Amino acid sequence: MLMLLRILSLLVLAVTFVSAGSYDCVSFVKEALAKDPIVTESRYSTTLKKSQLDALKAEVILPTFSFSMMVGPAPGLKEYVDGTGDTIEAWNFAKMGPFWGTQIKAIQPLNLGQYNVGKKAIQADIRQHELGLLQGEHKKEVEFQSYYYNYLLALEMNRLAKEAKKQIDEAYDKLEEALDNDDPNVSQMDFLKLKANMYVVQEAVSDADRGLKQVLLAIRFSLNLNERDSFSSTDTILTVRTEPLLSLEEIKTMTLNSHPELKQLQAGLQAKSYQMDLAGSKLAPEFFIMAEFEYVKSWAGDRQVIQKNAFAQDAVNKLGGTFGIGLRYRLNFWKGMESFKKARIEYNSLRLKDRYALDGLLLKVEEQYYKLESLRDKLESIKTSLRATEAILKGAAIQYDLDPSNAEKLLSAYTQNINLKKNYYFAICSYNIEFAELIYRMGLSLEDFHTTYMLK
């Protein structure tokens, strides 16, 4: 019983390991977005942007604050009467004692208007940056989907090449056997023609194997896999995507409602507007509160009170401070004005872009839509031709069984059929990737497209 439980545990672990490395297109894209090093690096840049907001908040509360403290020995004081009868205090180094002193300075700006405008500008800039990253991640999803479908394409090409090699090897063996049996219908020339074309099949096998290895390298990098980790897809064959190709009007409506580039442009306009206001506010004077406190005390001999007279002989014991409202105005007015003009020009430039950005996005979506329609028609055309080549191949195979001297016709039929199959699978892969490009141009992620529009 214990042995049975151990076996079941191992089976569960094995199934878990296999399922952990098996992906469909959606799960692969999601996992790659979470683990791809380049995407992770791009997302980290948002942290740098947010640190600007933290720096602004830190600057508002006591941007200038200093505190200093010192301890050490100090001489005492002694009194004596001079020749005129005045009592004089003098240093008494025979009676040393400790002293302690501290000094605090603080300046607090009162320009809360600049702070609020600056805060809004940074927040809008962060929003603009995040939307730009989102747009970049949507583009990255197209790349990940191309990896997935090229992986399936490589599997198909690998199978196709090996199947062709198997069929040609069988024809080669049959022709060789006929020659050994001195079949009068088979000549040495037929055998040499077939042998001369064997390199084409072998080259196809090598190319398919190399293509599979190349796409697996890209997948392993995106998923951040170790050399011991395996990858497999839940799809075993390359087929046309199941998502429906919606009407052009529906696609344009989705683009208007969800495209992050349009939202990014609006956030950029807000950021530039706030930056222009901030540059304008800096042309006005700035108010601030300044405070300073100083205290020094010595416990050396004959020091009884704190000396408040700055011109007294005993300059050690002190108690003082200042407090007031200050005004600062930058005399270089023209430098501030140039900064304001630059911010206004950038804002107006972005407004000009806002006028044509929507039309440009819709034109790109429409262009991609027509491209997909053309690829879909091409797929139907190739599918019709493929049925014809399969019929030709079947007839050539029957004729070859009856007359092995027709090996050249059989090879020609195989070549035509295999090339058309190859074109068919390449067309499917191209259609699937261009569909991913359409989703990107609509401004959606693959997951958003599935959850929002595939469930309707």
C-alpha positions in Angstrom: 0.0 0.0 0.0 2.8 2.4 0.9 4.6 1.5 -2.4 1.3 2.3 -4.3 1.0 5.7 -2.6 4.6 6.5 -3.5 4.0 5.6 -7.2 0.8 7.7 -7.2 2.8 10.7 -5.8 5.4 10.4 -8.4 2.8 10.2 -11.1 1.1 13.4 -9.8 4.5 15.2 -9.8 5.2 14.0 -13.3 1.8 15.3 -14.5 2.4 18.6 -12.7 5.8 19.0 -14.3 4.4 18.3 -17.8 1.5 20.6 -17.4 3.7 23.3 -16.0 5.6 23.4 -19.4 2.6 23.1 -21.6 1.0 26.3 -23.0 -1.7 27.5 -25.3 -1.2 30.8 -27.1 -3.0 33.0 -24.4 -1.2 31.3 -21.4 2.2 31.5 -23.2 1.8 35.2 -23.9 0.7 35.9 -20.3 3.6 33.9 -18.9 6.1 35.5 -21.2 4.9 39.0 -20.2 5.5 38.1 -16.6 9.0 36.6 -17.1 10.6 38.2 -20.2 13.7 40.1 -18.9 13.2 43.0 -21.4 9.6 43.5 -20.3 10.6 43.4 -16.6 13.3 46.0 -17.3 10.8 48.3 -19.0 8.4 48.1 -16.2 11.1 49.0 -13.7 11.5 52.4 -15.4 8.1 53.4 -13.9 9.7 53.2 -10.4 12.2 55.9 -11.5 9.3 58.1 -12.6 7.5 57.6 -9.3 10.6 58.6 -7.4 10.3 62.1 -8.9 7.0 62.4 -7.1 8.5 61.3 -3.8 11.4 63.8 -4.3 8.8 66.6 -4.9 7.0 65.6 -1.7 10.2 65.5 0.2 11.2 68.9 -1.1 8.0 70.6 0.2 8.6 69.8 3.9 11.7 71.6 5.1 13.8 71.4 2.0 16.6 73.3 3.9 17.2 71.9 7.4 20.5 71.7 9.2 21.3 70.6 12.7 24.8 70.7 14.2 26.1 69.9 17.7 29.5 70.1 19.3 30.9 69.1 22.7 34.4 69.8 24.1 36.5 71.4 26.9 36.3 75.2 27.6 38.4 77.4 30.0 36.9 78.9 33.0 36.7 82.6 34.0 38.4 84.6 36.7 37.8 88.2 37.8 40.3 90.8 38.8 40.3 94.6 39.3 42.4 96.7 37.0 44.2 99.9 37.8 41.1 102.0 37.2 39.0 100.0 39.6 37.0 98.1 37.0 36.3 94.4 37.4 37.6 92.4 34.4 36.8 88.8 33.5 39.6 86.8 31.9 40.1 83.3 30.7 41.2 80.9 33.5 42.8 77.8 31.9 43.5 76.4 35.3 39.8 75.6 35.7 38.8 73.7 32.5 35.3 72.3 32.1 32.9 70.8 29.5 30.7 72.8 27.2 27.9 71.8 24.8 26.5 73.7 21.9 23.8 73.3 19.2 22.6 75.2 16.1 19.5 74.6 14.0 18.6 76.3 10.7 15.4 75.7 8.8 13.8 77.3 5.7 10.2 76.3 4.7 8.9 77.5 1.3 5.3 78.8 1.1 4.9 78.2 -2.6 2.1 75.6 -2.3 0.7 76.5 -5.7 3.9 75.4 -7.4 3.9 72.2 -5.4 0.3 71.4 -6.5 1.0 72.1 -10.1 4.3 70.2 -10.1 2.6 67.2 -8.4 -0.1 67.1 -11.1 2.5 67.4 -13.8 4.5 64.5 -12.5 1.3 62.4 -12.0 0.2 63.1 -15.6 3.7 62.3 -16.8 3.7 59.0 -14.9 0.3 58.1 -16.4 1.7 58.9 -19.9 4.7 56.7 -19.2 2.6 53.8 -18.0 0.4 54.0 -21.1 3.5 54.1 -23.3 4.7 50.9 -21.5 1.3 49.3 -22.0 1.5 50.1 -25.7 5.0 48.6 -25.8 3.8 45.4 -24.0 0.9 45.1 -26.6 3.6 45.2 -29.3 5.6 42.6 -27.4 2.6 40.3 -27.3 2.7 40.3 -31.2 6.3 39.1 -30.9 5.3 36.4 -28.4 2.5 35.2 -30.5 4.8 35.0 -33.5 7.1 32.7 -31.4 4.2 30.5 -30.6 2.8 30.1 -34.1 6.3 29.8 -35.6 6.9 27.0 -33.1 3.8 25.2 -34.4 5.0 26.0 -38.0 8.4 24.5 -37.2 6.7 21.4 -35.9 4.6 21.1 -39.1 7.7 21.6 -41.3 9.6 19.0 -39.3 6.8 16.5 -39.7 6.3 17.4 -43.4 10.0 17.0 -44.2 10.3 13.7 -42.4 7.2 12.4 -44.0 8.5 13.4 -47.5 11.8 11.7 -46.7 10.0 8.5 -45.7 8.0 8.5 -48.9 11.0 9.2 -51.1 13.0 6.6 -49.3 10.3 4.0 -49.9 10.2 4.9 -53.6 14.0 4.8 -53.7 14.1 1.3 -52.1 11.4 0.1 -54.5 13.3 1.4 -57.5 16.5 -0.2 -56.2 14.7 -3.5 -55.7 13.3 -3.3 -59.3 16.8 -2.8 -60.7 18.2 -5.7 -58.7 15.4 -7.9 -60.1 16.3 -6.7 -63.7 12.9 -5.2 -64.2 12.8 -4.2 -67.9 10.6 -1.2 -67.2 13.2 0.4 -64.9 16.4 1.9 -66.1 19.5 3.0 -64.2 18.8 6.6 -65.4 15.5 6.5 -63.4 17.4 5.4 -60.3 20.0 8.2 -60.8 17.4 10.9 -61.3 15.7 9.9 -58.0 19.0 9.7 -56.2 20.1 13.1 -57.5 17.0 14.7 -55.9 17.5 13.1 -52.5 19.5 16.0 -51.3 16.5 18.3 -51.6 14.6 16.2 -49.1 17.5 15.9 -46.7 18.0 19.7 -46.9 14.4 20.2 -46.0 14.7 18.0 -43.0 17.8 19.9 -41.8 16.1 23.3 -42.3 13.0 22.2 -40.4 15.1 20.9 -37.5 17.2 24.2 -37.4 14.0 26.3 -37.5 12.6 24.5 -34.6 15.7 24.9 -32.5 15.9 28.7 -33.3 12.3 29.4 -32.3 12.8 27.3 -29.1 15.8 29.6 -28.2 13.5 32.6 -28.5 10.8 31.0 -26.4 13.3 29.9 -23.7 14.6 33.5 -23.4 11.1 34.9 -23.2 10.0 32.4 -20.5 13.4 32.7 -18.7 13.7 28.9 -18.8 16.8 27.0 -17.7 18.4 24.4 -19.9 16.7 21.6 -18.0 13.3 23.1 -18.4 11.1 21.9 -21.2 8.5 23.7 -23.4 5.5 22.2 -25.1 2.3 23.5 -26.6 -1.2 22.3 -26.0 -1.8 22.7 -29.7 -0.3 19.8 -31.7 -1.1 21.1 -35.2 -1.0 24.6 -36.8 -4.5 25.7 -37.6 -6.2 29.1 -38.4 -7.0 31.1 -35.3 -10.5 30.6 -33.9 -11.1 34.3 -33.2 -13.7 35.7 -35.6 -12.7 38.5 -37.9 -15.2 41.2 -36.9 -16.5 43.9 -39.2 -14.4 46.9 -40.0 -16.8 49.2 -38.2 -16.8 47.1 -35.0 -13.0 47.1 -35.1 -12.8 50.9 -35.5 -15.2 51.4 -32.6 -13.0 49.2 -30.4 -10.0 51.2 -31.4 -11.7 54.5 -30.4 -12.7 53.1 -27.0 -9.6 51.3 -25.9 -6.4 52.5 -27.7 -3.8 53.4 -25.1 -2.0 55.7 -27.6 -5.0 58.0 -27.6 -5.1 57.9 -23.7 -1.4 58.5 -23.6 -1.8 61.6 -25.8 -4.4 63.0 -23.5 -2.2 62.3 -20.5 0.7 64.0 -22.3 -1.4 67.1 -23.0 -2.3 67.3 -19.3 1.4 66.9 -18.3 2.5 69.6 -20.8 -0.3 71.9 -19.6 0.8 71.6 -16.0 4.5 72.0 -16.9 3.5 75.2 -18.7 1.6 76.4 -15.7 4.6 75.5 -13.5 7.0 77.4 -15.6 4.7 80.4 -15.5 4.4 80.3 -11.7 8.1 80.4 -11.3 8.2 83.8 -12.9 6.5 85.2 -9.8 8.4 85.8 -6.5 8.6 82.9 -3.9 7.9 83.3 -0.2 9.4 81.3 2.6 9.8 81.1 6.4 13.3 81.0 7.9 14.1 80.1 11.5 17.4 79.8 13.3 18.3 78.8 16.9 21.6 78.7 18.7 22.5 77.7 22.2 25.9 77.2 23.8 26.6 76.4 27.5 29.8 75.8 29.4 30.2 74.3 32.9 33.7 75.6 33.5 34.6 77.4 36.7 32.9 80.7 37.6 30.3 80.5 34.8 27.0 81.2 36.4 24.7 82.7 33.8 24.3 82.6 30.0 26.0 85.5 28.3 23.5 87.3 26.1 25.8 90.2 25.2 27.5 89.4 21.9 30.2 91.9 22.5 31.1 90.6 26.0 34.5 89.1 26.7 32.9 85.7 27.4 31.8 84.6 24.0 31.1 80.9 24.9 27.7 81.0 26.6 25.1 82.0 24.0 21.3 81.9 23.5 19.8 83.3 20.4 17.7 82.8 17.3 15.9 84.4 14.4 12.5 83.9 12.8 10.9 85.7 9.8 9.2 85.6 6.4 11.4 85.9 3.4 10.9 86.8 -0.3 13.0 85.5 -3.1 12.8 86.8 -6.7 15.0 85.5 -9.5 16.6 88.5 -11.2 17.3 86.5 -14.4 13.7 86.9 -15.5 14.4 86.1 -19.1 15.7 82.6 -18.4 12.4 81.8 -16.7 10.5 83.3 -19.6 12.4 81.1 -22.1 11.5 78.0 -20.0 7.9 79.1 -20.1 8.0 79.6 -23.9 9.6 76.2 -24.4 6.8 74.5 -22.3 4.1 76.4 -24.3 5.7 75.3 -27.7 5.8 71.7 -26.6 2.1 71.9 -25.5 1.0 73.4 -28.8 3.0 70.8 -30.7 1.3 68.0 -28.9 -2.1 69.6 -29.6 -1.3 69.5 -33.3 -0.5 65.8 -33.0 -3.9 65.3 -31.2 -5.7 66.4 -34.3 -4.4 63.8 -36.7 -3.5 60.9 -34.3 -7.0 59.5 -34.3 -7.2 59.4 -38.1 -3.8 57.9 -38.4 -4.7 55.1 -36.0 -7.9 54.3 -37.8 -6.1 54.2 -41.1 -3.5 51.7 -39.7 -6.3 49.5 -38.4 -8.2 49.6 -41.8 -4.9 48.8 -43.6 -4.3 45.8 -41.4 -8.0 44.6 -41.8 -7.6 44.6 -45.6 -4.4 42.7 -45.2 -6.1 40.0 -43.1 -8.9 39.7 -45.6 -6.4 39.2 -48.4 -4.6 36.5 -46.4 -7.9 34.7 -45.7 -8.7 34.6 -49.4 -5.2 33.3 -50.1 -5.8 30.5 -47.6 -9.0 29.4 -49.3 -7.3 29.5 -52.7 -4.3 27.4 -51.4 -6.7 24.9 -49.7 -8.5 24.3 -53.1 -5.2 23.8 -54.9 -4.0 21.5 -52.1 -6.9 19.1 -52.7 -6.0 19.0 -56.4 -2.3 18.1 -55.7 -3.4 15.4 -53.2 -5.5 13.8 -56.0 -2.5 14.1 -58.4 -0.2 12.5 -55.8 -2.6 9.7 -55.2 -2.8 9.0 -59.0 1.0 9.1 -59.4 1.4 6.7 -56.5 -1.0 4.2 -58.0 0.8 4.5 -61.4 4.2 4.0 -59.7 3.0 0.9 -58.0 2.0 -0.4 -61.4 5.1 0.9 -63.2 8.2 1.8 -61.1 9.7 3.5 -64.1 7.4 6.5 -63.4 9.5 7.5 -60.4 10.1 10.9 -61.8 6.4 11.6 -62.1 5.9 10.4 -58.5 8.8 12.7 -57.3 7.3 15.6 -59.2 3.9 15.0 -57.6 5.4 14.7 -54.2 7.4 18.0 -54.7 4.3 19.8 -55.9 2.2 18.6 -53.0 4.9 19.2 -50.3 5.6 22.8 -51.6 1.9 23.6 -51.6 1.5 22.2 -48.0 4.5 24.2 -47.0 2.9 27.4 -48.5 -0.4 26.5 -46.8 1.2 26.3 -43.4 3.2 29.4 -43.9 0.0 31.2 -45.0 -1.7 30.0 -41.8 1.2 31.2 -39.6 1.2 34.6 -41.4 -2.5 35.0 -41.0 -2.3 34.2 -37.2 0.5 36.7 -36.7 -1.2 39.4 -38.7 -4.3 38.8 -36.6 -2.2 39.5 -33.5 -1.0 42.7 -35.3 -4.6 43.7 -35.8 -5.3 43.3 -32.1 -2.3 45.4 -31.3 -3.4 48.2 -33.7 -6.8 48.1 -32.0 -5.0 48.9 -28.7 -5.9 45.7 -26.9 -3.9 43.0 -25.3 -4.7 39.4 -26.3 -6.3 38.7 -22.9 -8.4 41.8 -23.1 -9.6 40.9 -26.6 -10.6 37.4 -25.4 -12.3 38.5 -22.2 -14.1 41.5 -23.7 -15.1 40.4 -27.2 -14.7 36.6 -27.5 -17.2 36.0 -24.6 -20.0 38.1 -26.3 
